[in-house]
């Protein structure tokens, strides 16, 4: 094993792993504080509108069950947006019954 190649690869691996983990931590922080920022904006919008139900202790977050129900409903709604098919299935019979494609003997005996 060539030790020069190994010694050249170690700094590259360390830098690569460091970049990946730093980006993962950065993404975690962005998503964590993004939720807090959106909740803060919702509270401010509610206070500006003068609604009485804007209490400081009120939780503006959506639970996981509600998120799952909304995403399931959206998936089902958008998956039904294709053409409506009649559901009729037609099978045409072939007059020639034997073809090499439907013969089972070729699957059993493989000749090389």
C-alpha positions as CSV (number, residue, x, y, z in Angstrom):
1,X,0.0,0.0,0.0
2,X,1.4,3.4,-0.9
3,X,1.7,5.5,2.2
4,X,1.9,8.8,0.3
5,X,-1.6,8.3,-1.2
6,X,-2.9,7.5,2.2
7,X,-1.4,10.6,3.8
8,X,-2.8,12.7,1.0
9,X,-6.3,11.3,1.4
10,X,-6.6,11.8,5.1
11,X,-6.9,15.7,5.0
12,X,-9.3,15.5,2.2
13,X,-11.5,13.0,4.2
14,X,-11.3,15.2,7.3
15,X,-12.3,18.3,5.4
16,X,-15.1,16.5,3.6
17,X,-16.6,15.1,6.8
18,X,-16.2,18.5,8.6
19,X,-18.1,20.2,5.8
20,X,-20.9,17.6,5.8
21,X,-21.4,17.8,9.5
22,X,-21.2,21.6,9.6
23,X,-23.9,21.8,6.9
24,X,-26.1,19.3,8.8
25,X,-25.8,21.4,12.0
26,X,-26.6,24.5,10.0
27,X,-29.7,22.9,8.4
28,X,-30.9,21.8,11.8
29,X,-30.5,25.3,13.2
30,X,-32.3,26.9,10.2
31,X,-35.3,24.5,10.4
32,X,-35.4,24.8,14.2
33,X,-35.4,28.6,14.2
34,X,-37.6,28.9,11.1
35,X,-40.5,27.3,13.1
36,X,-40.0,29.7,15.9
37,X,-39.9,32.7,13.5
38,X,-43.1,31.6,11.8
39,X,-44.8,31.2,15.2
40,X,-43.6,34.6,16.2
41,X,-45.0,36.1,13.0
42,X,-48.3,34.4,13.5
43,X,-48.6,35.8,17.0
44,X,-47.7,39.3,15.8
45,X,-50.3,39.1,12.9
46,X,-52.9,37.9,15.4
47,X,-52.1,40.8,17.8
48,X,-52.3,43.4,15.0
49,X,-55.6,42.0,14.0
50,X,-56.8,42.6,17.6
51,X,-58.3,39.1,18.0
52,X,-59.2,38.2,21.6
53,X,-58.0,34.6,21.2
54,X,-54.4,35.6,20.9
55,X,-53.1,34.6,24.3
56,X,-49.4,34.4,25.1
57,X,-49.7,30.8,26.2
58,X,-51.6,29.7,23.1
59,X,-49.6,27.2,21.0
60,X,-49.6,28.0,17.3
61,X,-47.8,24.8,16.2
62,X,-49.5,22.0,14.4
63,X,-49.3,18.5,15.8
64,X,-47.9,15.6,13.9
65,X,-51.3,13.9,13.6
66,X,-52.8,17.0,12.0
67,X,-49.8,17.3,9.6
68,X,-50.2,13.6,8.6
69,X,-53.9,14.1,8.0
70,X,-53.4,17.1,5.8
71,X,-50.6,15.5,3.8
72,X,-52.7,12.4,3.3
73,X,-55.6,14.4,2.1
74,X,-53.4,16.4,-0.3
75,X,-51.8,13.2,-1.6
76,X,-55.2,11.6,-2.2
77,X,-56.6,14.7,-3.8
78,X,-53.7,15.1,-6.3
79,X,-53.5,11.4,-7.1
80,X,-57.0,11.4,-8.4
81,X,-56.4,14.2,-10.9
82,X,-55.7,11.9,-13.8
83,X,-58.0,10.7,-16.6
84,X,-61.1,8.7,-15.7
85,X,-60.8,5.3,-17.1
86,X,-63.8,3.1,-18.1
87,X,-62.6,0.0,-16.4
88,X,-63.4,-2.2,-19.4
89,X,-60.8,-4.9,-20.2
90,X,-60.8,-6.6,-23.6
91,X,-58.9,-9.8,-24.4
92,X,-58.3,-10.8,-27.9
93,X,-57.8,-14.4,-28.7
94,X,-55.1,-15.5,-31.1
95,X,-55.8,-18.1,-33.7
96,X,-52.3,-19.6,-33.5
97,X,-52.0,-21.2,-30.0
98,X,-48.4,-22.3,-30.1
99,X,-45.6,-19.8,-30.1
100,X,-42.0,-20.3,-28.7
101,X,-42.8,-17.6,-26.2
102,X,-45.5,-19.6,-24.4
103,X,-43.8,-23.0,-24.5
104,X,-42.7,-24.1,-21.0
105,X,-40.2,-26.6,-22.3
106,X,-37.7,-23.8,-23.2
107,X,-37.8,-22.6,-19.6
108,X,-37.1,-26.1,-18.2
109,X,-34.3,-27.2,-20.5
110,X,-31.7,-24.6,-21.1
111,X,-29.4,-25.6,-23.9
112,X,-26.2,-23.7,-24.3
